[in-house]
Amino acid sequence: MYFVYILKLNNGQYYSGYSSNLKQRVVDHKKGRIDATKNFRPLDLVYYAGFKTRKLATNFEKYLESSSGFAFRNKHLI
């Protein structure tokens, strides 16, 4: 199973990603082990969803990073 997640960073922005091990990935983000968020350590996991395949998870993550996905995220997920 793969998870798409959204983290709220300490600068007020949001970061989305995917992983097959959500718990460990969040720990890695909080400890500064992930380059994309190490300067703005996450405060909270605000959303996650599970998908059966990696392809479905990556497609949803890419959607969240698009302009329409950004609007969907702000209206429905956070």
C-alpha positions as CSV (number, residue, x, y, z in Angstrom):
1,M,0.0,0.0,0.0
2,Y,1.2,3.5,-0.8
3,F,0.2,6.7,1.0
4,V,-0.1,10.3,-0.2
5,Y,0.3,12.8,2.6
6,I,0.3,16.5,3.2
7,L,2.4,18.1,5.9
8,K,2.1,21.6,7.3
9,L,5.6,23.1,7.5
10,N,6.8,25.5,10.2
11,N,6.8,28.4,7.7
12,G,3.0,27.9,7.1
13,Q,3.3,26.2,3.7
14,Y,2.2,22.7,2.8
15,Y,4.3,19.8,1.4
16,S,2.8,16.8,-0.3
17,G,4.6,13.5,-0.9
18,Y,4.0,9.7,-1.1
19,S,5.5,6.7,0.6
20,S,4.9,3.1,1.3
21,N,5.9,3.6,4.9
22,L,4.0,6.6,6.1
23,K,5.1,6.5,9.8
24,Q,8.8,6.3,9.0
25,R,8.5,9.0,6.3
26,V,6.9,11.4,8.7
27,V,9.7,10.7,11.3
28,D,12.3,11.3,8.6
29,H,10.7,14.6,7.7
30,K,10.6,15.7,11.3
31,K,14.2,14.8,11.9
32,G,15.4,16.7,8.9
33,R,16.4,13.7,6.8
34,I,14.4,14.7,3.8
35,D,16.1,17.4,1.7
36,A,12.9,19.0,0.5
37,T,11.7,19.9,4.0
38,K,14.9,19.9,6.2
39,N,15.0,23.7,6.4
40,F,11.3,24.0,7.3
41,R,10.7,21.0,9.6
42,P,7.0,19.8,9.5
43,L,4.7,20.6,12.3
44,D,1.8,18.4,11.5
45,L,0.6,15.6,9.3
46,V,-2.7,17.2,8.1
47,Y,-3.9,14.6,5.6
48,Y,-3.1,11.2,4.2
49,A,-4.8,8.7,1.9
50,G,-4.0,5.1,1.0
51,F,-3.7,3.7,-2.5
52,K,-3.3,0.1,-3.7
53,T,-0.6,0.9,-6.3
54,R,2.3,3.2,-6.5
55,K,1.0,4.6,-9.8
56,L,-2.3,5.7,-8.2
57,A,-0.4,7.3,-5.4
58,T,2.0,9.2,-7.7
59,N,-0.9,10.3,-9.9
60,F,-2.8,11.8,-7.0
61,E,0.3,13.5,-5.6
62,K,1.0,15.1,-9.0
63,Y,-2.7,16.2,-9.1
64,L,-2.3,17.8,-5.7
65,E,0.7,19.8,-7.0
66,S,-1.2,21.1,-10.0
67,S,-3.3,24.3,-9.9
68,S,-6.6,22.5,-9.7
69,G,-5.2,20.1,-7.2
70,F,-4.0,23.0,-5.1
71,A,-7.5,24.5,-5.1
72,F,-9.0,21.0,-4.2
73,R,-6.5,20.6,-1.4
74,N,-7.4,24.0,0.1
75,K,-11.1,23.5,-0.2
76,H,-11.5,19.9,0.9
77,L,-8.4,18.5,2.6
78,I,-7.0,21.1,4.9
